[in-house]
Amino acid sequence: MASIRRLREAACAVALAGTLAGCAGPAPGSPDRPAPASSPASSPSGTADPGAAGPAPAATGLPAGFGFRQLTRSLGPGAPVRLTVLSIAPDAHVRVTGVHGADMTRSDTVRTLAVRSDALAAINGTYFDIRTGHHHSGYEGDPIGLYAEHGRVLSEALDGRPALLLGHTGGRLDARVAEVATTGRLRAADGAVRELDGVDRVPGRILGCGGTGGDRLATTGRPQETPFEGLCTDPDEVVSFAPEWGGDTPPGTEGSTEALLSTAGTVLRLRTPAGGPLPEGSSSLYGIGTGAAWLRAHAVPGTRMAVSERMTGPAGLPLPGPVETAVGGSARLLRAGVFDPEATALLGPRREPRTMAAVTADGTLLLIAVDGRSRRESVGATPAEEARLARSLGAVDAVNLDGGGSTSVVLRGRLRNRPRDTEDGPVRERAVADGLVILPDEPVK
C-alpha cells in the first residue's frame, strides 16, 4: 500500500480549482487530444505479445449503456497524461462484478481474469499482499482491505476506508462510494459468542492494520485501532477461511486449532495444530491463542456454528442499498464533487499510475486507468490531479484503487493501456489479486 505521509497539499488543492498550471488539466469541455496508438505489451509471462495491445477500437458494437474511450490530456508543459475509461450507465445491458484469481491464494493478470470470466472488459481492483512487499505472507492472492463477491465478504475491511459498492435496485445498477467497516461474529450451538477477527488471511498478521480488536504494530507493539501502512499482529484471533480460499490453510503453530465446517455450518471435526486442506466446498474457523481455546471449548463436532461477516458504515450503521460487490480502496478522492485532501496524506504527492472508480451525478459508474511512468506518453497523476481528471469526466464521488504497475484495462481480451513497473520501463502485465469485470447481458452485435 502507498506510504502514509501527512503532507500539506495546498498547491494541488488550488490546482483543483484550476488556478495552478502545473497541476491543472484542460477545462471541462475542452477538446481532448487523440490517444497515441498502443505499443505491444507483454504477456503474463513477460514475453512479447504483439496481440496484447493495440489502437483503441471504435466504440461500436458495445452493449447499450456501456462505453469505452481513451484520451490524452495535459497536466502542464511536458506532462501528458493518458486515460482509459470504462463507463457503465445504471441501465446498461451489462453486469459489473468482482472476480479473484484461480483461488484466494494466487494472483492472475487482469487479462486472465477477463478471459476466464468471459468478460467484455476488466480493470484491476484492490491492493493486495504482493510478493515484493515488505511483509509478504506468501499468499499473493490475498486482498488488503475489503473485498466481497455476490454479497459475501472474502476479505475484511480496513476499518473506515472507502470502497466502491455495487448492487442492483429494480434491475438498475446502484454504484456508490462509501466508507465501510466489517463486523464478524461467531455463535456456537451452546450460545457462546465471539468476534470473528478476519477472513481469508494468515491468522495473527493484519497487513494494513485497522482490524478487529487487539491489533498491535509489529515493530513497536503499540495498540493500533485504525488503518496504518505496515504490519500489525494479534496473538489471539479466529479467522474464517471460505471455500474460495482454494489451497491449504496456513500451517499452524503449536496450540492452534481449526474447526472444519460443512456447507451448512456444521462442525465436521477439529484439527490441532491448524492448517491443511479444506474438504471440497467446506470452510473453516482457524484459531490462535485464546481464539484456539474458544474453538476447542465451543466448536463441538456435530453441532452448528453460526458465522457472519457483515459490512456496515464506520459507526456500525447499516449500509444503504444492496451490496453485491465491494472493492476496497485506499483513499477517497471526491466527496460530492470536492477533493478530499486526506488523499494526498495517504497516497503521497508523486505522480504515479492510478486506477480509480467514480460515480457521476446520474449514477453512471466510471472505471478509470491513468497511465504513468512514461515521460513521453503519460506521466501519471498526483491524488489531486487524479481527482480533477475524474471530476472533468463528470464524477462527483471517487475512490482510489490499487495503482502503479497493477493499473491495467482489458477490452475484448486485449490489454488497452500501458502498465509499467518502473520509470520508462517495458510495458508489462502484473498479476493481481482481483479485478472488476464487465459481463454482457446480451450478445454483442
ZATORRO-295433 format. One record per residue (C-alpha): residue number from 1; x, y, z. Coordinates in steps of 0.2 Angstrom, whole numbers, plus 5000, padded with zeros to 4 digits. Layout:
<recs>
rec num: NUM | u: X | v: Y | w: Z
...
</recs>
This chain:
<recs>
rec num: 1 | u: 5000 | v: 5000 | w: 5000
rec num: 2 | u: 5006 | v: 5018 | w: 4997
rec num: 3 | u: 5015 | v: 5026 | w: 5011
rec num: 4 | u: 5005 | v: 5036 | w: 5024
rec num: 5 | u: 5013 | v: 5053 | w: 5025
rec num: 6 | u: 5005 | v: 5068 | w: 5032
rec num: 7 | u: 5009 | v: 5081 | w: 5019
rec num: 8 | u: 5002 | v: 5098 | w: 5015
rec num: 9 | u: 4994 | v: 5098 | w: 4998
rec num: 10 | u: 4988 | v: 5116 | w: 4997
rec num: 11 | u: 4996 | v: 5118 | w: 4980
rec num: 12 | u: 4986 | v: 5104 | w: 4972
rec num: 13 | u: 4971 | v: 5109 | w: 4981
rec num: 14 | u: 4972 | v: 5125 | w: 4972
rec num: 15 | u: 4975 | v: 5115 | w: 4956
rec num: 16 | u: 4958 | v: 5108 | w: 4958
rec num: 17 | u: 4951 | v: 5125 | w: 4957
rec num: 18 | u: 4960 | v: 5126 | w: 4940
rec num: 19 | u: 4972 | v: 5140 | w: 4945
rec num: 20 | u: 4989 | v: 5131 | w: 4946
rec num: 21 | u: 4996 | v: 5127 | w: 4928
rec num: 22 | u: 5007 | v: 5113 | w: 4934
rec num: 23 | u: 4993 | v: 5103 | w: 4941
rec num: 24 | u: 4978 | v: 5108 | w: 4930
rec num: 25 | u: 4971 | v: 5098 | w: 4916
rec num: 26 | u: 4961 | v: 5106 | w: 4902
rec num: 27 | u: 4945 | v: 5114 | w: 4907
rec num: 28 | u: 4929 | v: 5103 | w: 4906
rec num: 29 | u: 4923 | v: 5104 | w: 4888
rec num: 30 | u: 4940 | v: 5107 | w: 4880
rec num: 31 | u: 4944 | v: 5095 | w: 4866
rec num: 32 | u: 4955 | v: 5080 | w: 4871
rec num: 33 | u: 4970 | v: 5076 | w: 4861
rec num: 34 | u: 4969 | v: 5059 | w: 4852
rec num: 35 | u: 4977 | v: 5045 | w: 4862
rec num: 36 | u: 4993 | v: 5038 | w: 4854
rec num: 37 | u: 4992 | v: 5021 | w: 4846
rec num: 38 | u: 4996 | v: 5007 | w: 4859
rec num: 39 | u: 5013 | v: 4999 | w: 4858
rec num: 40 | u: 5015 | v: 4980 | w: 4860
rec num: 41 | u: 5013 | v: 4974 | w: 4878
rec num: 42 | u: 5019 | v: 4959 | w: 4887
rec num: 43 | u: 5011 | v: 4943 | w: 4890
rec num: 44 | u: 5008 | v: 4937 | w: 4908
rec num: 45 | u: 5024 | v: 4928 | w: 4907
rec num: 46 | u: 5033 | v: 4943 | w: 4902
rec num: 47 | u: 5037 | v: 4938 | w: 4884
rec num: 48 | u: 5032 | v: 4950 | w: 4869
rec num: 49 | u: 5014 | v: 4948 | w: 4864
rec num: 50 | u: 5010 | v: 4958 | w: 4849
rec num: 51 | u: 4992 | v: 4955 | w: 4851
rec num: 52 | u: 4991 | v: 4961 | w: 4869
rec num: 53 | u: 4988 | v: 4979 | w: 4865
rec num: 54 | u: 4983 | v: 4990 | w: 4850
rec num: 55 | u: 4974 | v: 5005 | w: 4845
rec num: 56 | u: 4958 | v: 5008 | w: 4854
rec num: 57 | u: 4943 | v: 5001 | w: 4844
rec num: 58 | u: 4929 | v: 5012 | w: 4839
rec num: 59 | u: 4916 | v: 5012 | w: 4852
rec num: 60 | u: 4904 | v: 5002 | w: 4841
rec num: 61 | u: 4896 | v: 4985 | w: 4844
rec num: 62 | u: 4896 | v: 4988 | w: 4863
rec num: 63 | u: 4881 | v: 4984 | w: 4873
rec num: 64 | u: 4869 | v: 4998 | w: 4876
rec num: 65 | u: 4874 | v: 5009 | w: 4891
rec num: 66 | u: 4892 | v: 5003 | w: 4891
rec num: 67 | u: 4906 | v: 5014 | w: 4884
rec num: 68 | u: 4925 | v: 5013 | w: 4881
rec num: 69 | u: 4936 | v: 5028 | w: 4877
rec num: 70 | u: 4954 | v: 5033 | w: 4878
rec num: 71 | u: 4961 | v: 5051 | w: 4879
rec num: 72 | u: 4976 | v: 5061 | w: 4882
rec num: 73 | u: 4976 | v: 5077 | w: 4892
rec num: 74 | u: 4990 | v: 5089 | w: 4898
rec num: 75 | u: 4994 | v: 5092 | w: 4916
rec num: 76 | u: 5006 | v: 5106 | w: 4911
rec num: 77 | u: 5021 | v: 5108 | w: 4899
rec num: 78 | u: 5029 | v: 5091 | w: 4896
rec num: 79 | u: 5016 | v: 5082 | w: 4906
rec num: 80 | u: 5004 | v: 5072 | w: 4896
rec num: 81 | u: 4993 | v: 5060 | w: 4904
rec num: 82 | u: 4983 | v: 5046 | w: 4896
rec num: 83 | u: 4967 | v: 5039 | w: 4902
rec num: 84 | u: 4957 | v: 5023 | w: 4898
rec num: 85 | u: 4939 | v: 5025 | w: 4904
rec num: 86 | u: 4925 | v: 5011 | w: 4905
rec num: 87 | u: 4908 | v: 5019 | w: 4908
rec num: 88 | u: 4893 | v: 5009 | w: 4914
rec num: 89 | u: 4876 | v: 5018 | w: 4914
rec num: 90 | u: 4863 | v: 5012 | w: 4928
rec num: 91 | u: 4853 | v: 5004 | w: 4914
rec num: 92 | u: 4867 | v: 4997 | w: 4904
rec num: 93 | u: 4865 | v: 4980 | w: 4896
rec num: 94 | u: 4880 | v: 4973 | w: 4906
rec num: 95 | u: 4884 | v: 4967 | w: 4923
rec num: 96 | u: 4898 | v: 4973 | w: 4934
rec num: 97 | u: 4906 | v: 4961 | w: 4947
rec num: 98 | u: 4922 | v: 4957 | w: 4956
rec num: 99 | u: 4932 | v: 4942 | w: 4952
rec num: 100 | u: 4948 | v: 4935 | w: 4960
rec num: 101 | u: 4961 | v: 4924 | w: 4954
rec num: 102 | u: 4960 | v: 4905 | w: 4952
rec num: 103 | u: 4958 | v: 4905 | w: 4971
rec num: 104 | u: 4961 | v: 4917 | w: 4985
rec num: 105 | u: 4979 | v: 4911 | w: 4987
rec num: 106 | u: 4985 | v: 4916 | w: 4970
rec num: 107 | u: 4986 | v: 4931 | w: 4958
rec num: 108 | u: 4982 | v: 4932 | w: 4940
rec num: 109 | u: 4984 | v: 4946 | w: 4927
rec num: 110 | u: 4968 | v: 4956 | w: 4923
rec num: 111 | u: 4968 | v: 4949 | w: 4906
rec num: 112 | u: 4967 | v: 4931 | w: 4913
rec num: 113 | u: 4953 | v: 4936 | w: 4925
rec num: 114 | u: 4944 | v: 4943 | w: 4910
rec num: 115 | u: 4946 | v: 4928 | w: 4899
rec num: 116 | u: 4942 | v: 4916 | w: 4912
rec num: 117 | u: 4926 | v: 4926 | w: 4916
rec num: 118 | u: 4921 | v: 4928 | w: 4898
rec num: 119 | u: 4921 | v: 4946 | w: 4901
rec num: 120 | u: 4919 | v: 4960 | w: 4889
rec num: 121 | u: 4931 | v: 4971 | w: 4899
rec num: 122 | u: 4940 | v: 4972 | w: 4915
rec num: 123 | u: 4951 | v: 4983 | w: 4926
rec num: 124 | u: 4961 | v: 4979 | w: 4942
rec num: 125 | u: 4954 | v: 4981 | w: 4959
rec num: 126 | u: 4960 | v: 4981 | w: 4977
rec num: 127 | u: 4978 | v: 4982 | w: 4985
rec num: 128 | u: 4985 | v: 4965 | w: 4989
rec num: 129 | u: 4999 | v: 4956 | w: 4998
rec num: 130 | u: 5011 | v: 4957 | w: 4983
rec num: 131 | u: 5026 | v: 4946 | w: 4984
rec num: 132 | u: 5038 | v: 4961 | w: 4983
rec num: 133 | u: 5030 | v: 4969 | w: 4999
rec num: 134 | u: 5040 | v: 4971 | w: 5015
rec num: 135 | u: 5028 | v: 4960 | w: 5024
rec num: 136 | u: 5023 | v: 4947 | w: 5011
rec num: 137 | u: 5014 | v: 4932 | w: 5019
rec num: 138 | u: 5016 | v: 4920 | w: 5005
rec num: 139 | u: 4999 | v: 4922 | w: 4998
rec num: 140 | u: 4999 | v: 4935 | w: 4984
rec num: 141 | u: 4980 | v: 4932 | w: 4980
rec num: 142 | u: 4976 | v: 4940 | w: 4997
rec num: 143 | u: 4967 | v: 4957 | w: 4996
rec num: 144 | u: 4972 | v: 4970 | w: 5008
rec num: 145 | u: 4956 | v: 4978 | w: 5014
rec num: 146 | u: 4938 | v: 4975 | w: 5009
rec num: 147 | u: 4933 | v: 4963 | w: 4995
rec num: 148 | u: 4916 | v: 4955 | w: 4993
rec num: 149 | u: 4908 | v: 4945 | w: 4979
rec num: 150 | u: 4890 | v: 4940 | w: 4977
rec num: 151 | u: 4886 | v: 4949 | w: 4994
rec num: 152 | u: 4899 | v: 4938 | w: 5003
rec num: 153 | u: 4914 | v: 4946 | w: 5012
rec num: 154 | u: 4930 | v: 4937 | w: 5006
rec num: 155 | u: 4942 | v: 4950 | w: 5015
rec num: 156 | u: 4938 | v: 4961 | w: 5029
rec num: 157 | u: 4938 | v: 4980 | w: 5028
rec num: 158 | u: 4952 | v: 4991 | w: 5035
rec num: 159 | u: 4940 | v: 5000 | w: 5046
rec num: 160 | u: 4933 | v: 5015 | w: 5039
rec num: 161 | u: 4942 | v: 5016 | w: 5022
rec num: 162 | u: 4932 | v: 5020 | w: 5007
rec num: 163 | u: 4926 | v: 5007 | w: 4995
rec num: 164 | u: 4916 | v: 5005 | w: 4979
rec num: 165 | u: 4900 | v: 4997 | w: 4982
rec num: 166 | u: 4889 | v: 4989 | w: 4968
rec num: 167 | u: 4872 | v: 4982 | w: 4969
rec num: 168 | u: 4855 | v: 4982 | w: 4959
rec num: 169 | u: 4839 | v: 4990 | w: 4963
rec num: 170 | u: 4824 | v: 4987 | w: 4951
rec num: 171 | u: 4836 | v: 4980 | w: 4938
rec num: 172 | u: 4847 | v: 4995 | w: 4938
rec num: 173 | u: 4865 | v: 4997 | w: 4944
rec num: 174 | u: 4867 | v: 5005 | w: 4960
rec num: 175 | u: 4885 | v: 5011 | w: 4961
rec num: 176 | u: 4892 | v: 5022 | w: 4976
rec num: 177 | u: 4907 | v: 5026 | w: 4986
rec num: 178 | u: 4906 | v: 5024 | w: 5005
rec num: 179 | u: 4917 | v: 5022 | w: 5020
rec num: 180 | u: 4915 | v: 5004 | w: 5026
rec num: 181 | u: 4919 | v: 4993 | w: 5041
rec num: 182 | u: 4916 | v: 4975 | w: 5043
rec num: 183 | u: 4909 | v: 4966 | w: 5059
rec num: 184 | u: 4912 | v: 4947 | w: 5061
rec num: 185 | u: 4903 | v: 4936 | w: 5074
rec num: 186 | u: 4903 | v: 4918 | w: 5079
rec num: 187 | u: 4889 | v: 4909 | w: 5089
rec num: 188 | u: 4891 | v: 4892 | w: 5095
rec num: 189 | u: 4877 | v: 4879 | w: 5097
rec num: 190 | u: 4879 | v: 4881 | w: 5116
rec num: 191 | u: 4875 | v: 4900 | w: 5115
rec num: 192 | u: 4894 | v: 4906 | w: 5117
rec num: 193 | u: 4898 | v: 4921 | w: 5106
rec num: 194 | u: 4914 | v: 4928 | w: 5100
rec num: 195 | u: 4920 | v: 4941 | w: 5087
rec num: 196 | u: 4927 | v: 4935 | w: 5071
rec num: 197 | u: 4944 | v: 4944 | w: 5068
rec num: 198 | u: 4946 | v: 4941 | w: 5049
rec num: 199 | u: 4943 | v: 4932 | w: 5033
rec num: 200 | u: 4954 | v: 4923 | w: 5022
rec num: 201 | u: 4971 | v: 4928 | w: 5028
rec num: 202 | u: 4985 | v: 4922 | w: 5039
rec num: 203 | u: 4979 | v: 4922 | w: 5057
rec num: 204 | u: 4989 | v: 4934 | w: 5068
rec num: 205 | u: 4995 | v: 4945 | w: 5054
rec num: 206 | u: 4985 | v: 4960 | w: 5049
rec num: 207 | u: 4993 | v: 4969 | w: 5034
rec num: 208 | u: 4987 | v: 4987 | w: 5034
rec num: 209 | u: 4980 | v: 4986 | w: 5052
rec num: 210 | u: 4963 | v: 4993 | w: 5057
rec num: 211 | u: 4956 | v: 4976 | w: 5060
rec num: 212 | u: 4945 | v: 4969 | w: 5074
rec num: 213 | u: 4952 | v: 4971 | w: 5092
rec num: 214 | u: 4969 | v: 4968 | w: 5099
rec num: 215 | u: 4979 | v: 4974 | w: 5084
rec num: 216 | u: 4997 | v: 4980 | w: 5088
rec num: 217 | u: 5011 | v: 4987 | w: 5077
rec num: 218 | u: 5023 | v: 4973 | w: 5073
rec num: 219 | u: 5038 | v: 4985 | w: 5075
rec num: 220 | u: 5033 | v: 4993 | w: 5092
rec num: 221 | u: 5019 | v: 4983 | w: 5100
rec num: 222 | u: 5009 | v: 4999 | w: 5101
rec num: 223 | u: 4990 | v: 4996 | w: 5100
rec num: 224 | u: 4984 | v: 5001 | w: 5083
rec num: 225 | u: 4965 | v: 5003 | w: 5081
rec num: 226 | u: 4965 | v: 5012 | w: 5064
rec num: 227 | u: 4972 | v: 5008 | w: 5047
rec num: 228 | u: 4990 | v: 5011 | w: 5045
rec num: 229 | u: 5003 | v: 5006 | w: 5032
rec num: 230 | u: 5013 | v: 4991 | w: 5038
rec num: 231 | u: 5010 | v: 4975 | w: 5048
rec num: 232 | u: 5000 | v: 4973 | w: 5064
rec num: 233 | u: 4999 | v: 4957 | w: 5074
rec num: 234 | u: 4987 | v: 4949 | w: 5086
rec num: 235 | u: 4991 | v: 4933 | w: 5095
rec num: 236 | u: 4973 | v: 4929 | w: 5100
rec num: 237 | u: 4962 | v: 4928 | w: 5084
rec num: 238 | u: 4949 | v: 4917 | w: 5075
rec num: 239 | u: 4950 | v: 4919 | w: 5056
rec num: 240 | u: 4937 | v: 4911 | w: 5044
rec num: 241 | u: 4943 | v: 4903 | w: 5028
rec num: 242 | u: 4930 | v: 4902 | w: 5014
rec num: 243 | u: 4929 | v: 4888 | w: 5000
rec num: 244 | u: 4936 | v: 4902 | w: 4988
rec num: 245 | u: 4952 | v: 4901 | w: 4998
rec num: 246 | u: 4956 | v: 4886 | w: 4987
rec num: 247 | u: 4973 | v: 4880 | w: 4994
rec num: 248 | u: 4978 | v: 4873 | w: 5011
rec num: 249 | u: 4975 | v: 4884 | w: 5025
rec num: 250 | u: 4992 | v: 4891 | w: 5033
rec num: 251 | u: 5002 | v: 4879 | w: 5043
rec num: 252 | u: 4998 | v: 4882 | w: 5062
rec num: 253 | u: 5009 | v: 4884 | w: 5077
rec num: 254 | u: 5008 | v: 4873 | w: 5092
rec num: 255 | u: 4992 | v: 4876 | w: 5101
rec num: 256 | u: 4982 | v: 4882 | w: 5086
rec num: 257 | u: 4966 | v: 4874 | w: 5082
rec num: 258 | u: 4955 | v: 4874 | w: 5066
rec num: 259 | u: 4936 | v: 4869 | w: 5065
rec num: 260 | u: 4931 | v: 4862 | w: 5048
rec num: 261 | u: 4913 | v: 4866 | w: 5044
rec num: 262 | u: 4901 | v: 4859 | w: 5031
rec num: 263 | u: 4892 | v: 4869 | w: 5019
rec num: 264 | u: 4878 | v: 4870 | w: 5032
rec num: 265 | u: 4889 | v: 4876 | w: 5045
rec num: 266 | u: 4890 | v: 4860 | w: 5055
rec num: 267 | u: 4907 | v: 4857 | w: 5064
rec num: 268 | u: 4914 | v: 4841 | w: 5055
rec num: 269 | u: 4930 | v: 4840 | w: 5066
rec num: 270 | u: 4944 | v: 4849 | w: 5074
rec num: 271 | u: 4962 | v: 4848 | w: 5070
rec num: 272 | u: 4977 | v: 4854 | w: 5081
rec num: 273 | u: 4988 | v: 4861 | w: 5076
rec num: 274 | u: 4978 | v: 4870 | w: 5062
rec num: 275 | u: 4982 | v: 4870 | w: 5044
rec num: 276 | u: 4979 | v: 4859 | w: 5029
rec num: 277 | u: 4967 | v: 4855 | w: 5015
rec num: 278 | u: 4949 | v: 4860 | w: 5016
rec num: 279 | u: 4936 | v: 4847 | w: 5010
rec num: 280 | u: 4928 | v: 4852 | w: 4994
rec num: 281 | u: 4915 | v: 4866 | w: 4997
rec num: 282 | u: 4919 | v: 4867 | w: 5015
rec num: 283 | u: 4925 | v: 4881 | w: 5026
rec num: 284 | u: 4935 | v: 4883 | w: 5042
rec num: 285 | u: 4937 | v: 4893 | w: 5058
rec num: 286 | u: 4956 | v: 4895 | w: 5062
rec num: 287 | u: 4960 | v: 4900 | w: 5080
rec num: 288 | u: 4976 | v: 4905 | w: 5088
rec num: 289 | u: 4979 | v: 4909 | w: 5107
rec num: 290 | u: 4963 | v: 4912 | w: 5116
rec num: 291 | u: 4954 | v: 4910 | w: 5099
rec num: 292 | u: 4960 | v: 4892 | w: 5098
rec num: 293 | u: 4955 | v: 4889 | w: 5116
rec num: 294 | u: 4937 | v: 4896 | w: 5112
rec num: 295 | u: 4935 | v: 4884 | w: 5097
rec num: 296 | u: 4941 | v: 4869 | w: 5107
rec num: 297 | u: 4928 | v: 4874 | w: 5121
rec num: 298 | u: 4913 | v: 4878 | w: 5110
rec num: 299 | u: 4915 | v: 4871 | w: 5092
rec num: 300 | u: 4909 | v: 4853 | w: 5096
rec num: 301 | u: 4909 | v: 4841 | w: 5081
rec num: 302 | u: 4891 | v: 4838 | w: 5075
rec num: 303 | u: 4884 | v: 4855 | w: 5081
rec num: 304 | u: 4881 | v: 4870 | w: 5071
rec num: 305 | u: 4892 | v: 4886 | w: 5071
rec num: 306 | u: 4884 | v: 4902 | w: 5065
rec num: 307 | u: 4897 | v: 4913 | w: 5056
rec num: 308 | u: 4893 | v: 4931 | w: 5050
rec num: 309 | u: 4903 | v: 4944 | w: 5042
rec num: 310 | u: 4893 | v: 4960 | w: 5038
rec num: 311 | u: 4898 | v: 4976 | w: 5030
rec num: 312 | u: 4892 | v: 4992 | w: 5039
rec num: 313 | u: 4896 | v: 5011 | w: 5040
rec num: 314 | u: 4911 | v: 5016 | w: 5051
rec num: 315 | u: 4899 | v: 5019 | w: 5066
rec num: 316 | u: 4891 | v: 5001 | w: 5064
rec num: 317 | u: 4876 | v: 5008 | w: 5055
rec num: 318 | u: 4868 | v: 4998 | w: 5040
rec num: 319 | u: 4874 | v: 5002 | w: 5023
rec num: 320 | u: 4860 | v: 5010 | w: 5012
rec num: 321 | u: 4855 | v: 5000 | w: 4997
rec num: 322 | u: 4861 | v: 4982 | w: 4991
rec num: 323 | u: 4879 | v: 4977 | w: 4991
rec num: 324 | u: 4883 | v: 4963 | w: 4979
rec num: 325 | u: 4901 | v: 4968 | w: 4975
rec num: 326 | u: 4913 | v: 4978 | w: 4986
rec num: 327 | u: 4931 | v: 4983 | w: 4982
rec num: 328 | u: 4941 | v: 4992 | w: 4995
rec num: 329 | u: 4952 | v: 5007 | w: 4991
rec num: 330 | u: 4965 | v: 5017 | w: 5000
rec num: 331 | u: 4958 | v: 5035 | w: 4999
rec num: 332 | u: 4943 | v: 5045 | w: 4995
rec num: 333 | u: 4946 | v: 5056 | w: 4980
rec num: 334 | u: 4930 | v: 5065 | w: 4978
rec num: 335 | u: 4915 | v: 5068 | w: 4990
rec num: 336 | u: 4900 | v: 5077 | w: 4982
rec num: 337 | u: 4912 | v: 5084 | w: 4969
rec num: 338 | u: 4925 | v: 5091 | w: 4982
rec num: 339 | u: 4943 | v: 5084 | w: 4983
rec num: 340 | u: 4947 | v: 5076 | w: 5000
rec num: 341 | u: 4964 | v: 5082 | w: 5005
rec num: 342 | u: 4967 | v: 5067 | w: 5016
rec num: 343 | u: 4971 | v: 5058 | w: 4999
rec num: 344 | u: 4987 | v: 5066 | w: 4997
rec num: 345 | u: 4992 | v: 5062 | w: 5015
rec num: 346 | u: 4988 | v: 5044 | w: 5012
rec num: 347 | u: 4995 | v: 5042 | w: 4995
rec num: 348 | u: 5009 | v: 5055 | w: 4994
rec num: 349 | u: 5012 | v: 5069 | w: 4982
rec num: 350 | u: 5020 | v: 5059 | w: 4967
rec num: 351 | u: 5013 | v: 5057 | w: 4950
rec num: 352 | u: 5010 | v: 5038 | w: 4948
rec num: 353 | u: 4999 | v: 5027 | w: 4938
rec num: 354 | u: 4982 | v: 5026 | w: 4946
rec num: 355 | u: 4966 | v: 5016 | w: 4945
rec num: 356 | u: 4950 | v: 5024 | w: 4952
rec num: 357 | u: 4932 | v: 5021 | w: 4952
rec num: 358 | u: 4920 | v: 5035 | w: 4951
rec num: 359 | u: 4901 | v: 5039 | w: 4950
rec num: 360 | u: 4893 | v: 5053 | w: 4941
rec num: 361 | u: 4878 | v: 5063 | w: 4946
rec num: 362 | u: 4866 | v: 5052 | w: 4936
rec num: 363 | u: 4873 | v: 5036 | w: 4944
rec num: 364 | u: 4885 | v: 5031 | w: 4929
rec num: 365 | u: 4900 | v: 5021 | w: 4935
rec num: 366 | u: 4917 | v: 5026 | w: 4928
rec num: 367 | u: 4932 | v: 5014 | w: 4930
rec num: 368 | u: 4947 | v: 5025 | w: 4925
rec num: 369 | u: 4965 | v: 5020 | w: 4922
rec num: 370 | u: 4978 | v: 5033 | w: 4922
rec num: 371 | u: 4994 | v: 5028 | w: 4914
rec num: 372 | u: 5011 | v: 5034 | w: 4921
rec num: 373 | u: 5030 | v: 5031 | w: 4922
rec num: 374 | u: 5032 | v: 5037 | w: 4904
rec num: 375 | u: 5039 | v: 5054 | w: 4901
rec num: 376 | u: 5034 | v: 5054 | w: 4883
rec num: 377 | u: 5017 | v: 5045 | w: 4884
rec num: 378 | u: 5010 | v: 5048 | w: 4901
rec num: 379 | u: 5017 | v: 5054 | w: 4917
rec num: 380 | u: 5004 | v: 5048 | w: 4929
rec num: 381 | u: 4994 | v: 5059 | w: 4942
rec num: 382 | u: 4995 | v: 5065 | w: 4959
rec num: 383 | u: 4980 | v: 5062 | w: 4970
rec num: 384 | u: 4974 | v: 5080 | w: 4967
rec num: 385 | u: 4976 | v: 5078 | w: 4948
rec num: 386 | u: 4968 | v: 5061 | w: 4949
rec num: 387 | u: 4953 | v: 5069 | w: 4957
rec num: 388 | u: 4952 | v: 5083 | w: 4945
rec num: 389 | u: 4953 | v: 5071 | w: 4930
rec num: 390 | u: 4938 | v: 5061 | w: 4937
rec num: 391 | u: 4928 | v: 5077 | w: 4940
rec num: 392 | u: 4932 | v: 5083 | w: 4922
rec num: 393 | u: 4923 | v: 5067 | w: 4917
rec num: 394 | u: 4908 | v: 5071 | w: 4927
rec num: 395 | u: 4912 | v: 5061 | w: 4943
rec num: 396 | u: 4905 | v: 5068 | w: 4959
rec num: 397 | u: 4912 | v: 5053 | w: 4970
rec num: 398 | u: 4928 | v: 5044 | w: 4968
rec num: 399 | u: 4939 | v: 5031 | w: 4977
rec num: 400 | u: 4957 | v: 5027 | w: 4973
rec num: 401 | u: 4960 | v: 5008 | w: 4970
rec num: 402 | u: 4977 | v: 4999 | w: 4968
rec num: 403 | u: 4989 | v: 5008 | w: 4955
rec num: 404 | u: 5007 | v: 5008 | w: 4950
rec num: 405 | u: 5011 | v: 4993 | w: 4940
rec num: 406 | u: 4994 | v: 4985 | w: 4944
rec num: 407 | u: 4984 | v: 4998 | w: 4933
rec num: 408 | u: 4978 | v: 4988 | w: 4919
rec num: 409 | u: 4962 | v: 4988 | w: 4907
rec num: 410 | u: 4957 | v: 4974 | w: 4896
rec num: 411 | u: 4944 | v: 4975 | w: 4882
rec num: 412 | u: 4939 | v: 4960 | w: 4872
rec num: 413 | u: 4954 | v: 4950 | w: 4878
rec num: 414 | u: 4966 | v: 4964 | w: 4873
rec num: 415 | u: 4976 | v: 4975 | w: 4885
rec num: 416 | u: 4972 | v: 4993 | w: 4881
rec num: 417 | u: 4983 | v: 5003 | w: 4892
rec num: 418 | u: 5002 | v: 5003 | w: 4896
rec num: 419 | u: 5006 | v: 4996 | w: 4914
rec num: 420 | u: 5024 | v: 4999 | w: 4919
rec num: 421 | u: 5033 | v: 4994 | w: 4935
rec num: 422 | u: 5047 | v: 5006 | w: 4933
rec num: 423 | u: 5050 | v: 5023 | w: 4925
rec num: 424 | u: 5051 | v: 5022 | w: 4906
rec num: 425 | u: 5052 | v: 5003 | w: 4909
rec num: 426 | u: 5044 | v: 4990 | w: 4897
rec num: 427 | u: 5025 | v: 4988 | w: 4896
rec num: 428 | u: 5021 | v: 4973 | w: 4907
rec num: 429 | u: 5006 | v: 4965 | w: 4914
rec num: 430 | u: 5006 | v: 4962 | w: 4933
rec num: 431 | u: 4997 | v: 4948 | w: 4942
rec num: 432 | u: 4984 | v: 4955 | w: 4954
rec num: 433 | u: 4973 | v: 4948 | w: 4967
rec num: 434 | u: 4956 | v: 4953 | w: 4960
rec num: 435 | u: 4948 | v: 4965 | w: 4947
rec num: 436 | u: 4931 | v: 4971 | w: 4941
rec num: 437 | u: 4924 | v: 4963 | w: 4926
rec num: 438 | u: 4910 | v: 4969 | w: 4914
rec num: 439 | u: 4899 | v: 4955 | w: 4908
rec num: 440 | u: 4887 | v: 4957 | w: 4893
rec num: 441 | u: 4869 | v: 4954 | w: 4897
rec num: 442 | u: 4865 | v: 4952 | w: 4879
rec num: 443 | u: 4875 | v: 4946 | w: 4864
rec num: 444 | u: 4887 | v: 4959 | w: 4857
rec num: 445 | u: 4881 | v: 4965 | w: 4840
</recs>
